[in-house]
Amino acid sequence: MDERPPPADESNTADSTRHDTNTPDSNAGDAAPSLIGRIGAISGAKFRVLLRDERTGDTPVPLTDGSASDTATARNMAADGDTPTDATASAQPHPEAGKYLVQGEIGRGGVGTVNKGHDQDLGRDVAMKFLREEFRNEPRILHRFVEEAQIGGQLQHPGIVPVYDLGTIDGRPFFSMKLIKGQTLAKLLEERAATATDRGSFLRLFEDVCQTLAYAHSRGVVHRDLKPANIMVGSFGEVQVVDWGMGKVLDAEGTQDSGAGADAATAPTSSVGTPTGSATDSEIIATVRTGDSGTKSVMGSVMGTPAYMPPEQARGDVTAMDERSDVFSLGAILCEILTGAPPYVGDVTEVITQAMQGELDDAHDRLAACGADPEMVELARRCLQAESAARPASAAVVAQAVHDHLAAVEARVHDARVEAAEAEVRAAALKRTLTLAAGLAVVIAAGLFASLWFWKAAEDSAERERLARLEAVESAENERVAKLAAEEAERVARASEQVAIEQTQVAVEQTAVARRELERAVEIKGLITAMLQSVTPAQAKRADTTLLEGILDTTAARLAEGEVEDELVAAELNGLTSYVYRAIGAYPKSEEHGLAALEAYEAALGAEHPRTLDVLNNVALVLLEQGRYAEAEPLLRRAIDAQERALGPDHIDTQVSASYLARLLELQGRYPEAEVLARDAYDVLEQQLGEDDSRTLGCQSVLATVFMRMGRFDEAEELFEQILAIEVRDRGEEHPNTLATSSNLANIYVFQERYDEAEPIRIRLLEADRAIHGEEHPSTIRSLGNLALLRQGQGRLDEAESLFLETLELAERVFGEDHPDTLTAVSSLAIVLRTQGRLDEAEPLLLRVLEIERRDLGEEHRSTLGTTTNLGKLYNDMGRYEDAAALFEISLPIKRRVLGPTHPWTGVALSGLMQAYMALGRMEEALELERELVDIDVAYAEQSDDPETLASVAWSLLTHAAEELRDPQRARGLAERACELAEEAGSERLWIYLDTLGMAQHGSGDSAAAVETQRRVIELMPNTPYAGEMRARLAEYEAAAGDS
């Protein structure tokens, strides 16, 4: 066969009762050992929760052996950081249960009940949580009950309800704690008039929650059931996080302790673990909201409240839960504060499904549209990430972010108040100045008048009476003028004061307007970015592609003219423009804008900033699409190195970049490197994202393509079929990704000469590409070339030639003469011409391709090797055996080393060199090559589950022209496998494969077995001209069996 260029890829209150010691409800206590001692008696092990040390250096004391009083003393003193001695321990009796007056039940959950109680010794009301009777002898649930109490007893923080005591009453474990009065955050959120009402107050409450969790995380404790119903707000605004029944202690590395694996088993599989009772009015806090919408704690294999839980918790992956799991729940609470609903909404089943799959798009959309401060929206989005590693590391980070935001808001309010006060002071000063000016004007006018009067009196005494009258008139007039001036000054001062007040109001209003405009700008930018990134030709169809490219060209021109002055804004626009250009196949334009964005980001943000690395990957992919592999590889490796340092080797972004590099290595023919890289990346992505994520599927496609290039068609086909099934289910048959995977499957069919299966796929893909992309899009050109390859394989050479000429013309115009896709078209056309006997026309085409590939790809690239082999076969056809042998002698050793000695393409070179040697009379060398070729065929057949392939190779081993290469024993093994497969499938060709098996049995000396086999052949075969031949063989085998 020809070594064709590869196809293109692509809680109610009861009456208070004082219980007697003889009644079942007695609270006077019993003689049983302490609760921890009872657990030890049941389970054979002592139980102790030890939290991480606080920063003061105090160290909790391990549980000591001894009596119940020893145990209680050690426990109480350990909470204070003291170390008890034996004498001390024995001197401290366990608190008697009889000191408590147990009153009405105020709550009931899956494993416990909560009663109001009264401590008669201290004279205070308490809450008493009892383990339900049915669980009193189950060690694992006892462990969890004690763990909740010990966590509450050791976590000393104003935001955590303190636990006072732990003990038993008539064998029922209980612990007492502070009785909280107030309302839950859930109730406060439910009662607010609108979602945007008093967000600042709710954010301050949320900050207290975060600070409480930050303290718990610093002590190595995670809550695992954070929700508004478990956050209580007192009458004076005090905040406490309650219900630590699902809390867990992490080890020093931040992972769950060795008891984590029992979490699912400790809880009943069918109960709802949130108290459902309700207190009278607001005296006792209700611990859950009514209804059944996924906001109740579900105990079982999935523990917690689905509407607020992270995906790893919803999936029951207890070992994956750490501080970041609480961070997700904090984000869920923040989401409800900002948008009015938790991330997941619906009935319980829907909510659990959403949580397990991490379906957060709706939550993110609601956050984007809620109108809250962008900083808080972004914080909620960061917390609500499906991947744990993408969230803030702990509640401390979230608390700091909320604190910084509230501080900034407070600073802005303070600045506005200062500005208003300063404006008021300026207005008052202006008023005083104007008043003073008016007074001075009156004084000056009066002084001037007096001077003139005396001067006139001295000069002309005769005029004194007239002047006196004039003085009186002028004095009255001056008084009137001065009064008017003062009134005007007062009016101006009042107006200035009003102007200052109005200016202050305008400043405050303009600040609010500016903030709203900024929020709108951020939202609009996100919308436009998402829109442009999604409007690829696959969604817009061809008519809108031209419009889209026109918009991009206009944007590019304005960027080039410097209309966008902010460097980061320009960089972001360049990066977005580059991405969309690449999506529509405009690679040179994409490269230009990608490089501009890369340069700006590197200067402003640094070489290892995530935005810089995103653009770096995009530029590398643009170069890859243009066949510039040597330029693309260092960029991808640089991105991977930076991501490994900043994010870690197993981060999703790191492994996505690794999958890009694997694709590049595959295109360069470096299959072993590509396989290792793609397999490792796929394992990480599949584990973290799941098999249905587009990034996982993309990496799986790269791995399948590598298998295909290595001739491992069965493995490749299995992977591509898995991908195709997911894409058809999730995206539909006409989605571009689905079509690309269909194309890859067709590639495998062509390689295996399964043309009838490939043909309808190839025709449908070309029609879809033309409708979606247009004639000159790279995807369309590749589909056209792939159809031409199919026609060639089918022997429809005239159609193949016409299609290859059309492909070549388009490829040279769109890609350029040296692009790999162009060279593929040239090589394919040459093979068609050779098959037609037009050898002189084929030679210059292959020489042109070989020269470029040797220069650009090197001698050992798979494309160079393929062209060398095809040119050698052409020389054999032309009778130029010396030239052919020279080329095969170059390519064959490299193929053995690079592809492996049993690769089908190695066999093509072997066959060509053997032909040349035979023509040159070098028969011994030719025979050795023929033997190696037989070994390749056998190795290939042994890996196949196709009975036709197995039987064909077996037949060749039985009938080879060179007698020394016949091997009936090897043929028998292949034929037996072929018959097994055919019989399992009910194949009508079984009789043919049995005939081959009979020959192999006879040839290997087992004629008796051959007789039985041949009788089955005659029994199964249809009415065929070969019937006589089959009976003749049976007679031959019977004779041989008789002689033996």
Sequence and secondary structure as in RCSB ss.txt:
>XXXX:A:sequence
MDERPPPADESNTADSTRHDTNTPDSNAGDAAPSLIGRIGAISGAKFRVLLRDERTGDTPVPLTDGSASDTATAR
NMAADGDTPTDATASAQPHPEAGKYLVQGEIGRGGVGTVNKGHDQDLGRDVAMKFLREEFRNEPRILHRFVEEAQ
IGGQLQHPGIVPVYDLGTIDGRPFFSMKLIKGQTLAKLLEERAATATDRGSFLRLFEDVCQTLAYAHSRGVVHRD
LKPANIMVGSFGEVQVVDWGMGKVLDAEGTQDSGAGADAATAPTSSVGTPTGSATDSEIIATVRTGDSGTKSVMG
SVMGTPAYMPPEQARGDVTAMDERSDVFSLGAILCEILTGAPPYVGDVTEVITQAMQGELDDAHDRLAACGADPE
MVELARRCLQAESAARPASAAVVAQAVHDHLAAVEARVHDARVEAAEAEVRAAALKRTLTLAAGLAVVIAAGLFA
SLWFWKAAEDSAERERLARLEAVESAENERVAKLAAEEAERVARASEQVAIEQTQVAVEQTAVARRELERAVEIK
GLITAMLQSVTPAQAKRADTTLLEGILDTTAARLAEGEVEDELVAAELNGLTSYVYRAIGAYPKSEEHGLAALEA
YEAALGAEHPRTLDVLNNVALVLLEQGRYAEAEPLLRRAIDAQERALGPDHIDTQVSASYLARLLELQGRYPEAE
VLARDAYDVLEQQLGEDDSRTLGCQSVLATVFMRMGRFDEAEELFEQILAIEVRDRGEEHPNTLATSSNLANIYV
FQERYDEAEPIRIRLLEADRAIHGEEHPSTIRSLGNLALLRQGQGRLDEAESLFLETLELAERVFGEDHPDTLTA
VSSLAIVLRTQGRLDEAEPLLLRVLEIERRDLGEEHRSTLGTTTNLGKLYNDMGRYEDAAALFEISLPIKRRVLG
PTHPWTGVALSGLMQAYMALGRMEEALELERELVDIDVAYAEQSDDPETLASVAWSLLTHAAEELRDPQRARGLA
ERACELAEEAGSERLWIYLDTLGMAQHGSGDSAAAVETQRRVIELMPNTPYAGEMRARLAEYEAAAGDS
>XXXX:A:secstr
                    TTSTT  S  S   HHHHHHHHHSS         TT        SS HHHHHHHH
HHHTTT    HHHHHHS    GGGEEEEEEEEE SSEEEEEEEETTTTEEEEEEEE GGGTT HHHHHHHHHHHH
HHHH   TTB  EEEEEEETTEEEEEEE   SEEHHHHHHHSSSTTTTHHHHHHHHHHHHHHHHHHHHTTEE S 
  GGGEEE TTS EEE   TT EEB TTSSB GGGGGHHHHS TT B S     STTSS   S SS SS S B S
SS B GGG  HHHHTT GGG SHHHHHHHHHHHHHHHHHSS SS SSHHHHHHHHHHT  HHHHHHHHTS   HH
HHHHHHHHS SSGGGS SSHHHHHHHHHHHHHHHHHHHHHHHHHHHHHHHHHHHHHHHHHHHHHHHHHHHHHHHH
HHHHHHHHH GGGHHHHHHHHHHHHHHHHHHHHHHHHHHHHHHHHHHHHHHHHHHHHHHHHHHHHHHHHHHHHHH
HHHHHHHHH  HHHHHHHHHHHHHHHHHHHHHHHHTT    HHHHHHHHHHHHHHHHHTT HHHHHHHHHHHHHH
HHHHH TTSHHHHHHHHHHHHHHHHTT HHHHHHHHHHHHHHHHHHT TTSHHHHHHHHHHHHHHHHTT HHHHH
HHHHHHHHHHHHHH TTSHHHHHHHHHHHHHHHHTT HHHHHHHHHHHHHHHHHHH TTSHHHHHHHHHHHHHHH
HTT HHHHHHHHHHHHHHHHHHT TTSHHHHHHHHHHHHHHHHTT HHHHHHHHHHHHHHHHHHT TTSHHHHHH
HHHHHHHHHHTT HHHHHHHHHHHHHHHHHHT TTSHHHHHHHHHHHHHHHHTT HHHHHHHHHHHHHHHHHHT 
TT HHHHHHHHHHHHHHHHTT HHHHHHHHHHHHHHHHHHHHT   HHHHHHHHHHHHH SSGGG  HHHHHHHH
HHHHHHHHHHT TTHHHHHHHHHHHHHHTT HHHHHHHHHHHHHH  S TTHHHHHHHHHHHHHHHHH 
